[in-house]
Amino acid sequence: MTRLIWLALSLVIAVPLAANDGISSRRQQELSNILVQDCGSCHGLTMRGGLGPALLPDALSGKSAEAISAVIMNGRPGSAMPPWRALLSPAEARWMADILLSGELQ
């Protein structure tokens, strides 16, 4: 039983890490540039807000990486937030959400 619990815990820990697997360091740099240039054009180059809301960790507190990546992929109908589904994979959107939540972009 203990072995089963450890196996389950290792899967729970590995799932978020697996979401970033397969994203090369070059692509991560490209995604960082998208965050600064494209997202920054509406959310502010420092992510403090503009046409779109702030994307700093404090402003995103209480939102999950899954919810943020869903907005990245699907946009927000009725707003200026476009869907990025045609340009990003779900794993890339999740990587971007994780970066926004961590504050590593700053």
VOBA-965101 format. One record per residue: residue number from 1; residue in one letter; x, y, z of N, C-alpha, C in turn. Coordinates in steps of 0.001 Angstrom, whole numbers, plus 500000, padded with zeros to 6 digits. Last residue first. Layout:
N
(zakol NUM 'A' (X Y Z) (X Y Z) (X Y Z)),
...
! end
This chain:
106
(zakol 106 'Q' (509932 538820 484829) (510319 540189 485219) (511805 540389 485237)),
(zakol 105 'L' (509471 536171 484462) (509581 537009 483279) (510141 538390 483618)),
(zakol 104 'E' (508987 534903 486829) (510330 534782 486243) (510526 535681 485040)),
(zakol 103 'G' (506592 534691 488097) (507211 536012 488073) (508591 536000 487460)),
(zakol 102 'S' (505054 532420 488155) (506303 532424 488925) (506930 533811 489021)),
(zakol 101 'L' (502950 532968 486437) (502663 532730 487854) (503916 532820 488720)),
(zakol 100 'L' (504347 533146 483996) (503606 534302 484524) (503354 534146 486017)),
(zakol 99 'I' (505322 530520 483795) (506252 531643 483858) (505557 532874 484446)),
(zakol 98 'D' (502912 529085 483603) (503815 528834 484724) (504810 529993 484907)),
(zakol 97 'A' (501993 530103 481158) (501210 530322 482388) (502095 530129 483606)),
(zakol 96 'M' (503957 529072 479451) (503788 530518 479592) (503021 530857 480868)),
(zakol 95 'W' (503457 526348 479750) (504772 526886 480106) (504670 528391 480338)),
(zakol 94 'R' (500863 526244 478691) (501078 525920 480106) (502421 526463 480589)),
(zakol 93 'A' (501459 526837 476045) (500586 527743 476796) (500752 527497 478286)),
(zakol 92 'E' (502992 524555 475467) (503610 525882 475418) (502780 526904 476178)),
(zakol 91 'A' (501092 522542 475717) (502264 522529 476602) (502952 523896 476619)),
(zakol 90 'P' (499298 523208 473628) (498859 523272 475031) (500037 523297 476002)),
(zakol 89 'S' (501121 525274 471271) (500627 523975 471721) (500104 524135 473156)),
(zakol 88 'L' (500293 528140 469306) (500894 527516 470489) (500310 526138 470737)),
(zakol 87 'L' (498900 529147 467142) (500349 529378 467199) (501055 528640 468328)),
(zakol 86 'A' (496228 528623 467409) (496839 528355 466103) (498366 528461 466140)),
(zakol 85 'R' (495625 529508 470024) (495612 528080 469700) (496329 527765 468388)),
(zakol 84 'W' (495251 531952 471026) (496585 531685 470487) (496729 530229 470052)),
(zakol 83 'P' (492519 534200 470765) (492994 532832 471017) (494360 532642 470347)),
(zakol 82 'P' (492853 537584 472083) (492644 536600 471013) (493028 535197 471457)),
(zakol 81 'M' (491275 539949 473923) (492168 538799 474102) (491891 537753 473038)),
(zakol 80 'A' (489430 541942 473824) (490538 542051 472871) (491497 540867 472965)),
(zakol 79 'S' (486239 540248 474185) (487311 541129 474641) (488385 541186 473558)),
(zakol 78 'G' (484480 538385 473319) (483929 539679 473709) (484970 540640 474246)),
(zakol 77 'P' (486274 535586 474599) (485265 536135 473682) (484691 537451 474212)),
(zakol 76 'R' (489489 535331 475151) (488307 535724 475922) (487302 536332 474956)),
(zakol 75 'G' (491503 532442 474245) (491174 533851 474282) (490004 534125 475217)),
(zakol 74 'N' (492427 529833 474245) (491075 530101 473740) (490702 531570 473673)),
(zakol 73 'M' (495097 529827 475256) (494724 529019 474086) (493420 529484 473438)),
(zakol 72 'I' (494943 531589 477430) (495940 531796 476377) (495501 531063 475107)),
(zakol 71 'V' (492944 530348 478916) (492695 531691 478369) (493680 531979 477244)),
(zakol 70 'A' (494312 528004 479565) (493066 527915 478786) (492724 529271 478170)),
(zakol 69 'S' (496358 528993 481150) (496705 528440 479836) (495462 528266 478960)),
(zakol 68 'I' (494810 529743 483362) (495535 530758 482595) (495887 530232 481210)),
(zakol 67 'A' (493882 527260 484241) (492925 528295 483849) (493599 529360 482981)),
(zakol 66 'E' (496314 525964 484813) (495388 525393 483834) (494408 526445 483328)),
(zakol 65 'A' (497357 527489 486825) (498069 527466 485550) (497167 526911 484448)),
(zakol 64 'S' (494681 529205 488552) (495549 528061 488308) (496258 528209 486963)),
(zakol 63 'K' (494447 532029 490618) (494162 531432 489305) (495156 530299 489077)),
(zakol 62 'G' (495382 533025 492938) (494070 532405 492976) (493648 531796 491649)),
(zakol 61 'S' (497112 535689 491414) (496943 534786 492561) (495504 534284 492615)),
(zakol 60 'L' (497557 537491 489462) (497100 536178 489033) (496859 535223 490196)),
(zakol 59 'A' (498572 539674 490734) (497302 539849 490024) (496702 538506 489617)),
(zakol 58 'D' (500975 538575 491659) (499962 539058 492617) (498593 539178 491962)),
(zakol 57 'P' (502371 538002 489197) (501923 536938 490102) (500852 537382 491103)),
(zakol 56 'L' (501004 540045 486522) (501997 539776 487549) (501463 538711 488507)),
(zakol 55 'L' (499439 541017 484516) (499752 539590 484511) (500882 539260 485482)),
(zakol 54 'A' (496713 543326 484427) (498068 542976 484847) (498238 541456 484852)),
(zakol 53 'P' (494428 543278 481565) (494784 543356 482985) (496243 542997 483237)),
(zakol 52 'G' (494780 545237 478496) (494456 544024 479249) (494899 544158 480691)),
(zakol 51 'L' (495687 547796 478101) (494385 547437 477545) (493871 546184 478264)),
(zakol 50 'G' (497394 547312 480986) (497234 548281 479906) (495830 548095 479385)),
(zakol 49 'G' (499698 545842 483309) (498369 546168 482808) (498419 547253 481758)),
(zakol 48 'R' (502201 545068 483929) (501458 545762 484987) (500064 546187 484537)),
(zakol 47 'M' (504056 543970 482227) (502932 543129 482652) (502110 543756 483782)),
(zakol 46 'T' (505772 545625 481050) (506183 545142 482368) (505078 544301 483011)),
(zakol 45 'L' (504390 546228 478784) (505688 545563 478621) (506240 545052 479951)),
(zakol 44 'G' (500929 545467 478868) (502035 546312 479309) (503347 545556 479234)),
(zakol 43 'H' (499054 543969 477652) (499129 543853 479111) (500250 544710 479702)),
(zakol 42 'C' (499422 544524 474938) (498136 544822 475582) (498231 544852 477110)),
(zakol 41 'S' (502085 543988 474476) (501474 545082 473723) (500108 545451 474299)),
(zakol 40 'G' (502737 541729 475939) (503055 543038 476497) (502428 544195 475746)),
(zakol 39 'C' (502140 539742 474155) (501261 539909 475325) (501463 541300 475924)),
(zakol 38 'D' (504270 540404 472333) (502875 540281 471918) (501918 540483 473092)),
(zakol 37 'Q' (506684 540831 473961) (506296 541650 472819) (504799 541602 472523)),
(zakol 36 'V' (506678 539022 476190) (507081 540425 476320) (506502 541270 475190)),
(zakol 35 'L' (505677 536595 475120) (505108 537185 476338) (505426 538671 476424)),
(zakol 34 'I' (507393 536227 472963) (505962 536412 472721) (505315 537063 473933)),
(zakol 33 'N' (509764 535813 474386) (509639 536990 473516) (508178 537276 473194)),
(zakol 32 'S' (509140 533385 475588) (509403 534555 476433) (509266 535837 475625)),
(zakol 31 'L' (509014 531832 473281) (507796 532037 474077) (507953 533227 475014)),
(zakol 30 'E' (511706 531910 472521) (510686 532454 471626) (509399 532744 472387)),
(zakol 29 'Q' (512786 530569 474718) (513169 531959 474472) (512161 532638 473555)),
(zakol 28 'Q' (511609 528089 474306) (511299 528820 475537) (511671 530295 475381)),
(zakol 27 'R' (512866 527387 471942) (511432 527679 471907) (511020 528430 473164)),
(zakol 26 'R' (515458 526988 472994) (515233 527992 471935) (513760 528382 471887)),
(zakol 25 'S' (515052 524907 474727) (515438 526200 475296) (515250 527313 474268)),
(zakol 24 'S' (512067 523076 473788) (513505 523357 473738) (513804 524715 474354)),
(zakol 23 'I' (509851 521163 475248) (509970 522564 474835) (511448 522925 474929)),
(zakol 22 'G' (509790 518616 476284) (509714 518761 474842) (509773 520200 474359)),
(zakol 21 'D' (508019 519327 479255) (508895 518459 478475) (508705 518723 476997)),
(zakol 20 'N' (506115 520657 480633) (507176 521466 480050) (508133 520638 479218)),
(zakol 19 'A' (504473 518673 481570) (503848 519694 480729) (504907 520554 480039)),
(zakol 18 'A' (506031 517258 483320) (505856 516716 481979) (505247 517737 481041)),
(zakol 17 'L' (505694 518703 485636) (506985 518730 484971) (506863 518241 483535)),
(zakol 16 'P' (503046 518094 486331) (503395 519465 485943) (504738 519541 485225)),
(zakol 15 'V' (503464 515191 486681) (502559 515732 485672) (502874 517183 485334)),
(zakol 14 'A' (505110 514544 488858) (505668 514488 487510) (504775 515133 486468)),
(zakol 13 'I' (503473 514681 491102) (504602 515606 490985) (505107 515659 489553)),
(zakol 12 'V' (501725 512613 490540) (501192 513963 490766) (502292 514996 490612)),
(zakol 11 'L' (503518 510469 490446) (502782 510859 489245) (502226 512264 489370)),
(zakol 10 'S' (504359 510350 493077) (505350 510650 492052) (504672 511053 490739)),
(zakol 9 'L' (501952 509659 494344) (502568 510969 494603) (503580 511327 493529)),
(zakol 8 'A' (501629 507050 493325) (500624 508076 493045) (501205 509469 493258)),
(zakol 7 'L' (503892 505818 494451) (503717 505858 493007) (502731 506953 492612)),
(zakol 6 'W' (503314 506073 497159) (504490 506742 496597) (504404 506849 495084)),
(zakol 5 'I' (501028 504441 497264) (500921 505861 497623) (502102 506627 497030)),
(zakol 4 'L' (502168 501981 496605) (501135 502552 495748) (500968 504046 496011)),
(zakol 3 'R' (503819 501571 498810) (504413 501706 497481) (503430 502338 496505)),
(zakol 2 'T' (501927 501254 500798) (502813 502414 500845) (503448 502657 499482)),
(zakol 1 'M' (500827 498798 500000) (500000 500000 500000) (500866 501259 500000)),
! end
